[in-house]
């Protein structure tokens, strides 16, 4: 967020829109993302997150201090990971439970982006002055950030959600061998993000998703 604010100069309306967008991400998108993980796990029979009060939309239950600082300064952040025990799932295999639980988070971000785009277009249909335009922009920007979070989390790199989904295609011994280096891989991944080296592929994929969401909401203009 800090870098975004620096790029708009002294435009107070844009500053307010950007701050509002990131508030939506922290207080709405992050809780929904983690709650989606917890809810899916519970639906499959794994009550680990439920017993730790993670099936909730309360931001306090999900926000991580370092992850919050990261997204406010660098635009890259995270919430507290939801604890899961896929072997406790009673309705599907452990591998399938892990994949479905992991997929629920990014999917919630895409669906939330769709809602934000619809809200933005409805606001623009109502019309009005500059205030209306900046409110619409804030929801569009929040939709863009949500898509970026979804695309980022779908990378098949531990500890991101995509790596949990990738477990379906790997033998357990190979997967857990990779997971031994999870912390190192995460540090390298964050460095790549902060240096901008991942921006081109992530922006390309994010724009594809946003283009699709814009297309299916085209009836709103």
C-alpha positions in Angstrom: 0.0 0.0 0.0 2.8 2.4 0.9 4.3 2.2 -2.6 0.8 2.7 -4.2 0.3 5.8 -2.1 3.7 7.2 -3.1 2.8 6.8 -6.8 -0.4 9.0 -6.6 1.3 12.1 -5.2 -0.9 14.4 -3.3 -4.2 13.3 -4.9 -6.3 13.0 -1.7 -9.2 11.2 -3.4 -7.0 8.5 -4.7 -5.2 8.2 -1.4 -8.5 7.6 0.4 -9.6 5.1 -2.3 -6.4 3.1 -1.9 -6.6 3.1 1.9 -10.2 2.0 1.6 -9.2 -0.8 -0.8 -6.6 -2.2 1.5 -9.0 -1.9 4.5 -11.4 -4.1 2.5 -8.5 -6.6 1.9 -7.5 -6.8 5.5 -10.9 -6.7 7.1 -12.9 -8.7 4.5 -10.8 -10.5 2.0 -8.2 -12.0 4.4 -10.9 -13.3 6.8 -13.0 -14.7 4.0 -10.0 -16.5 2.5 -9.0 -18.2 5.7 -12.6 -18.9 6.8 -13.1 -20.6 3.4 -10.2 -22.9 4.2 -11.6 -23.6 7.6 -15.2 -24.1 6.4 -14.2 -26.5 3.6 -12.1 -28.5 6.1 -15.1 -28.8 8.4 -17.4 -29.7 5.6 -15.1 -32.6 4.7 -15.0 -33.8 8.3 -11.9 -32.1 9.6 -12.8 -30.1 12.7 -9.3 -28.9 13.6 -9.9 -25.3 12.5 -13.4 -25.3 13.9 -12.1 -26.2 17.4 -9.6 -23.3 17.2 -12.4 -20.8 16.3 -11.2 -20.2 12.8 -14.6 -20.8 11.1 -15.3 -17.1 11.6 -15.2 -13.8 9.6 -13.8 -12.0 12.6 -10.5 -10.4 11.3 -8.9 -10.7 14.7 -9.0 -14.4 14.5 -7.1 -14.4 11.1 -4.8 -11.4 10.8 -1.1 -12.0 11.2 1.1 -9.1 12.4 4.0 -9.6 9.9 1.6 -10.4 7.1 -0.4 -7.3 7.8 2.8 -5.1 7.9 3.9 -6.8 4.6 0.8 -5.9 2.7 0.6 -2.4 4.0 4.2 -1.6 3.1 5.1 -3.9 0.2 1.6 -5.0 -1.1 2.4 -8.6 -0.3 1.0 -10.1 2.8 -0.7 -13.1 4.4 -3.1 -14.1 7.2 -2.6 -16.8 9.9 -2.6 -20.2 8.1 -5.6 -22.3 9.1 -4.6 -25.5 10.8 -5.9 -28.6 9.0 -5.6 -32.3 9.4 -6.6 -33.9 6.1 -6.3 -37.4 7.6 -9.3 -36.5 9.8 -11.5 -36.0 6.8 -14.2 -38.6 6.6 -15.8 -37.9 3.3 -12.8 -38.0 0.9 -9.2 -39.1 0.9 -6.6 -37.1 2.7 -5.0 -36.0 -0.5 -8.3 -34.8 -1.9 -9.2 -33.1 1.4 -6.0 -31.2 1.4 -6.5 -30.1 -2.3 -10.1 -29.0 -1.8 -9.3 -27.2 1.5 -6.4 -25.4 -0.2 -8.4 -24.4 -3.3 -11.2 -22.9 -1.2 -9.1 -19.9 -0.3 -8.1 -18.6 -3.7 -11.6 -19.4 -5.0 -13.1 -17.2 -2.4 -10.8 -14.4 -3.5 -12.0 -14.8 -7.1 -15.6 -14.8 -6.1 -15.1 -11.8 -3.9 -13.4 -10.0 -6.8 -16.5 -10.8 -8.9 -18.7 -9.2 -6.2 -16.5 -6.1 -6.0 -16.6 -5.7 -9.8 -20.4 -5.9 -9.8 -20.6 -3.4 -6.9 -18.3 -1.1 -8.8 -20.3 -1.2 -12.0 -23.6 -0.7 -10.1 -22.1 2.3 -8.5 -21.1 3.7 -11.9 -24.6 3.0 -13.2 -26.0 5.1 -10.4 -23.7 8.0 -11.5 -22.9 11.1 -9.6 -19.9 13.3 -9.0 -16.3 12.6 -8.3 -17.0 10.9 -5.0 -19.0 8.2 -6.8 -16.1 7.6 -9.2 -13.5 7.2 -6.5 -15.8 4.8 -4.5 -16.2 2.8 -7.7 -12.4 2.9 -8.2 -11.8 1.7 -4.7 -13.9 -1.5 -5.3 -12.2 -2.0 -8.7 -8.8 -1.7 -7.0 -9.9 -4.1 -4.2 -11.0 -6.6 -6.9 -7.6 -6.3 -8.6 -5.8 -7.0 -5.3 -8.0 -10.0 -4.6 -7.3 -11.5 -8.0 -3.6 -10.9 -7.4 -3.8 -12.7 -4.1 -5.7 -15.6 -5.7 -3.1 -16.0 -8.5 -0.2 -15.7 -6.1 -1.6 -18.3 -3.8 -2.2 -20.7 -6.6 1.5 -20.9 -7.4 2.6 -24.5 -6.7 5.3 -23.4 -4.3 5.2 -24.1 -0.6 3.7 -22.9 1.6 1.2 -21.4 -0.8 -2.2 -23.0 -1.4 -1.1 -24.2 -4.8 1.5 -26.4 -3.3 -1.2 -28.1 -1.2 -3.2 -28.7 -4.3 -0.1 -30.0 -6.1 0.1 -32.8 -3.5 -2.5 -34.7 -5.4 0.0 -35.2 -8.2 3.0 -36.1 -6.1 3.9 -39.1 -4.0 3.9 -38.2 -0.3 7.6 -38.8 0.2 8.4 -36.4 -2.6 6.0 -33.7 -1.3 7.3 -33.8 2.2 10.9 -33.8 1.0 10.1 -30.4 -0.6 8.3 -29.2 2.4 11.5 -29.6 4.5 12.7 -26.4 2.7 9.4 -24.5 3.1 10.8 -21.6 5.0 13.7 -21.1 2.7 11.5 -21.3 -0.4 9.1 -18.8 1.1 12.0 -16.3 1.8 13.2 -16.6 -1.8 9.7 -16.2 -3.1 9.1 -13.0 -1.1 12.4 -11.7 -2.3 11.4 -12.4 -5.9 8.1 -10.6 -5.3 9.7 -7.5 -3.6 12.2 -7.2 -6.4 9.5 -7.3 -9.0 10.8 -10.4 -10.8 7.5 -12.2 -10.5 5.4 -9.1 -11.5 5.3 -9.9 -15.2 3.9 -13.4 -15.0 1.6 -12.7 -12.1 0.2 -9.5 -13.7 -0.4 -11.4 -16.9 -2.3 -14.1 -15.2 -4.1 -11.6 -13.0 -5.2 -9.6 -16.0 -6.6 -12.7 -17.7 -8.7 -13.4 -14.6 -9.9 -9.8 -14.4 -10.7 -9.7 -18.1 -12.8 -12.8 -17.7 -14.7 -11.3 -14.7 -15.2 -8.1 -16.6 -16.5 -10.1 -19.6 -19.1 -12.0 -17.6 -20.3 -8.8 -15.9 -20.4 -7.0 -19.2 -24.2 -6.8 -19.0 -23.7 -4.1 -16.4 -21.5 -2.0 -18.7 
